[in-house]
Amino acid sequence: MSLFNKPTPNADAVSRIDAAQQPGAKGVRLRETMEEKLKRRQAEIAARLHDIATKKKVESRERGSRLDRIIGAACRADMTMHEGIKTALKAVKSPADREFLKIEGWL
């Protein structure tokens, strides 16, 4: 066997030997790995909960908008309700909304 053919130790084997020489080193690494897994899982669950809450908000807004359109269309279609609606619309405070209602003939 020559100097050039000398087998070199595997780096992985060396690191395992070094870890085995340190008492408790393997347990610490295992605990860190478990902690990392739990933190990653916690982050995944938090992201899913955020997505669910966002989806619920969007659905709620869509349902409210649909309800507003249906009720608004029904109120506009029923001529007997127009005076009552005009009275209720006097409570609108936003200047832009009041201007729009004036242009449309509701105020």
C-alpha positions in Angstrom: 0.0 0.0 0.0 1.5 3.3 -1.1 1.1 6.7 0.4 -1.2 7.7 -2.5 -3.6 4.8 -2.1 -4.1 5.3 1.5 -7.9 5.2 2.3 -9.4 8.4 3.6 -12.0 8.2 6.3 -15.5 9.1 5.4 -16.5 12.5 6.7 -19.9 11.2 7.8 -18.3 8.5 9.8 -15.9 10.9 11.5 -18.8 13.2 12.5 -20.7 10.2 13.9 -17.6 9.3 15.9 -17.3 12.8 17.2 -20.9 12.9 18.2 -20.7 9.6 19.9 -17.8 10.8 22.0 -19.9 13.7 23.4 -22.4 12.5 26.0 -25.9 13.6 25.3 -25.2 15.2 22.0 -27.5 13.0 20.0 -30.4 13.6 22.4 -30.0 17.4 22.2 -30.0 17.3 18.4 -33.1 15.0 18.3 -34.9 17.4 20.7 -34.0 20.4 18.4 -35.2 18.5 15.4 -38.5 17.7 17.2 -38.8 21.4 18.2 -38.2 22.5 14.7 -40.8 20.1 13.4 -43.3 21.3 15.9 -42.6 24.9 15.1 -43.0 24.2 11.4 -46.2 22.4 12.0 -47.5 25.3 14.2 -46.7 27.8 11.4 -48.5 25.6 8.9 -51.6 25.4 11.1 -51.5 29.2 11.7 -51.3 29.8 8.0 -54.3 27.4 7.4 -56.3 29.1 10.1 -55.5 32.5 8.5 -56.6 31.2 5.1 -59.9 29.9 6.6 -60.6 33.2 8.4 -59.9 35.2 5.2 -62.2 32.9 3.2 -65.0 33.4 5.7 -64.6 37.2 5.6 -64.8 37.1 1.8 -67.8 34.9 1.8 -69.5 37.1 4.4 -68.8 40.2 2.3 -70.1 38.5 -0.9 -73.3 37.4 0.9 -73.8 40.9 2.3 -73.4 42.5 -1.1 -75.8 40.0 -2.7 -78.3 40.7 0.0 -77.9 44.4 -0.6 -78.4 44.0 -4.3 -81.5 41.9 -3.9 -83.1 44.1 -1.3 -82.2 47.3 -3.2 -83.6 45.9 -6.4 -86.9 45.0 -4.6 -87.1 48.4 -2.9 -86.5 50.2 -6.2 -89.1 48.0 -8.0 -91.9 48.6 -5.4 -93.1 52.2 -6.1 -95.2 52.2 -2.9 -91.9 52.1 -0.8 -90.2 55.0 -2.5 -91.3 57.7 -0.1 -90.3 55.6 2.9 -87.0 54.9 1.4 -86.4 58.5 0.5 -87.1 59.4 4.2 -84.7 56.8 5.4 -82.0 58.0 2.9 -82.0 61.4 4.6 -79.9 59.8 7.3 -77.0 59.2 4.9 -74.1 61.4 6.1 -71.3 60.9 3.5 -71.2 63.9 1.2 -70.2 61.8 -1.8 -73.1 59.4 -1.2 -75.5 62.3 -0.6 -74.4 63.9 -3.9 -74.9 60.6 -5.8 -78.4 60.1 -4.3 -79.3 63.7 -5.4 -78.1 63.0 -8.9 -80.2 59.8 -9.0 -83.2 61.6 -7.6 -83.5 59.9 -4.2 -82.8 63.0 -2.1 
